[in-house]
Amino acid sequence: MSAAARIHITGASGSGVTTLGRALAKRFEAPQFDVDDFYWLPTDPPFVEARPVASRLELLGECLAASSWILSGSLVGWGDPLITLFDLVVFVYTPTEVRLARLKAREAARYGAAIEPGGAMHQHSQAFLAWAARYDDPDFDGRSLAVHNRWLERLPASVLRLDGLTPMTAQADAVVARIG
């Protein structure tokens, strides 16, 4: 990385945020952190028990003390104390049907037959996909496009909006160009 930069990448689940984060971390030779690793307690199955907010903030704060990093994921609603650390916030928007196809493939790769009807993870997987499908619903109370847009509007950092259908290399190029 030519200059130190602290980049937060956010968007809906399945929009390509983590993939872009990995690509930028490799390009910039900077550490990449994923919000899910801090949000969720390590459980089996994963992603069922949230870590207390104070613990999330403490753990993330320790990692984000470095001068350069890439942070992927959403911390809307609990991560506001970290907002002042961002040099650039990248918002990736991907249409619901594309995101859901990606999420279904990821769920199948991650859990295999456990997500099939009668499987140990079937209900959990179906609930997750139903939650993710509501992102574009303006009346949805959870993580949504409306919530993200309101959050993005009040950030002090520069915000770059990207189309999640754009090839990953072009997305990474746009981030590099914005950083300078």
C-alpha positions in Angstrom: 0.0 0.0 0.0 1.6 3.3 -1.1 0.0 5.2 1.8 -1.6 4.0 5.0 -5.3 3.5 4.6 -8.0 2.2 6.8 -10.8 0.9 4.6 -14.2 -0.4 5.7 -16.2 -2.4 3.1 -19.9 -3.0 3.8 -23.1 -4.1 2.1 -25.7 -6.9 2.3 -24.8 -10.4 3.0 -23.7 -12.1 -0.2 -22.9 -8.8 -2.0 -19.2 -9.6 -2.3 -17.9 -7.5 0.6 -15.6 -10.2 2.0 -14.3 -11.2 -1.4 -13.5 -7.6 -2.2 -11.8 -7.2 1.2 -9.6 -10.2 0.5 -8.6 -8.9 -2.9 -7.7 -5.5 -1.5 -5.8 -6.9 1.4 -3.7 -8.9 -1.1 -3.2 -6.0 -3.4 -2.3 -3.6 -0.5 -0.4 -6.2 1.6 -2.6 -5.1 4.5 -4.4 -7.2 7.1 -8.0 -8.0 6.4 -10.5 -8.5 9.2 -14.1 -9.7 8.8 -16.8 -8.3 11.1 -18.4 -11.8 11.5 -15.2 -13.0 13.3 -15.8 -10.4 16.0 -19.6 -10.3 16.0 -20.2 -14.0 16.6 -18.9 -16.2 19.4 -17.2 -19.4 18.1 -19.9 -22.0 18.4 -20.8 -25.3 16.7 -22.8 -24.6 14.6 -21.4 -21.2 13.9 -23.3 -17.9 13.7 -25.8 -18.6 16.4 -24.6 -16.6 19.4 -23.6 -13.0 19.3 -20.6 -11.8 21.3 -21.4 -8.9 23.7 -21.0 -5.5 22.0 -18.3 -4.3 24.4 -16.2 -7.4 23.7 -16.7 -6.9 19.9 -15.5 -3.4 20.1 -12.5 -4.3 22.3 -11.4 -7.1 20.0 -11.9 -5.0 16.9 -10.3 -2.0 18.4 -7.1 -3.9 19.1 -6.9 -5.1 15.5 -7.7 -1.7 14.0 -4.9 0.0 16.0 -2.6 -0.7 13.0 -2.1 2.1 10.4 -3.4 0.1 7.4 -6.2 -2.5 7.2 -9.3 -3.7 5.4 -12.4 -4.3 7.4 -15.2 -6.2 5.7 -18.8 -6.7 7.0 -21.4 -4.6 8.7 -21.2 -3.0 12.0 -24.2 -0.7 11.7 -26.1 -0.4 15.0 -23.2 -1.3 17.3 -19.9 -0.2 15.8 -20.3 3.5 15.8 -17.3 4.1 18.1 -15.1 2.8 15.3 -16.4 5.2 12.6 -13.7 7.8 13.2 -11.0 5.2 12.2 -12.2 4.9 8.6 -10.4 6.7 5.8 -12.7 5.3 3.2 -16.0 3.3 3.4 -16.9 1.2 0.4 -20.5 0.2 0.0 -21.2 -2.7 -2.4 -24.7 -3.1 -3.7 -25.7 -6.4 -5.4 -29.2 -7.3 -6.5 -31.1 -9.7 -4.2 -31.4 -12.6 -6.7 -27.6 -12.6 -7.3 -26.9 -12.4 -3.5 -29.3 -15.2 -2.7 -27.7 -17.5 -5.4 -24.3 -16.8 -3.9 -25.5 -17.3 -0.3 -27.2 -20.6 -1.3 -24.0 -21.8 -2.9 -22.0 -20.7 0.1 -24.4 -22.5 2.5 -24.2 -25.7 0.5 -20.4 -25.6 0.4 -20.2 -24.8 4.1 -22.8 -27.2 5.5 -23.5 -29.8 2.7 -26.4 -32.1 3.4 -27.0 -30.5 6.8 -29.0 -27.7 5.1 -31.2 -30.1 3.2 -34.8 -30.8 4.5 -34.4 -32.9 7.7 -30.8 -31.8 8.1 -29.5 -30.4 11.4 -28.9 -27.0 9.8 -32.0 -26.8 7.5 -34.1 -24.5 9.7 -31.1 -22.2 10.5 -30.1 -22.0 6.8 -33.7 -21.2 5.7 -34.1 -18.5 8.4 -30.8 -16.9 7.3 -31.8 -16.9 3.6 -35.2 -15.4 4.5 -33.4 -12.7 6.5 -31.0 -12.0 3.7 -33.8 -11.8 1.1 -35.4 -8.8 3.0 -32.4 -6.5 2.6 -34.1 -4.4 -0.1 -37.4 -4.2 1.8 -37.7 -0.6 3.1 -39.9 -1.7 6.0 -37.5 -4.4 7.2 -36.2 -3.6 10.7 -32.9 -5.6 10.4 -29.9 -4.9 8.2 -31.3 -3.3 5.1 -30.5 -1.0 2.3 -32.5 1.8 4.0 -30.5 1.3 7.2 -27.2 1.2 5.4 -28.1 4.4 3.4 -29.0 6.3 6.5 -25.7 5.2 8.2 -23.6 6.0 5.1 -25.1 9.5 5.0 -23.7 10.4 8.4 -20.2 9.1 8.1 -17.3 11.6 8.2 -15.2 9.4 5.9 -15.4 9.4 2.1 -17.9 6.8 0.8 -17.4 4.9 -2.5 -20.5 3.1 -3.8 -19.8 0.1 -6.0 -22.0 -2.2 -8.1 -21.5 -5.8 -6.9 -22.0 -7.1 -10.5 -18.9 -5.3 -11.6 -15.9 -7.6 -12.0 -13.8 -7.8 -8.8 -10.7 -6.5 -10.4 -12.6 -3.4 -11.5 -14.0 -2.9 -8.1 -10.5 -3.1 -6.5 -9.2 -0.7 -9.1 -12.0 1.8 -8.2 -10.9 1.6 -4.5 -7.3 2.1 -5.4 -8.1 5.1 -7.6 -10.2 6.7 -4.7 -7.4 6.2 -2.2 -4.9 7.8 -4.6 
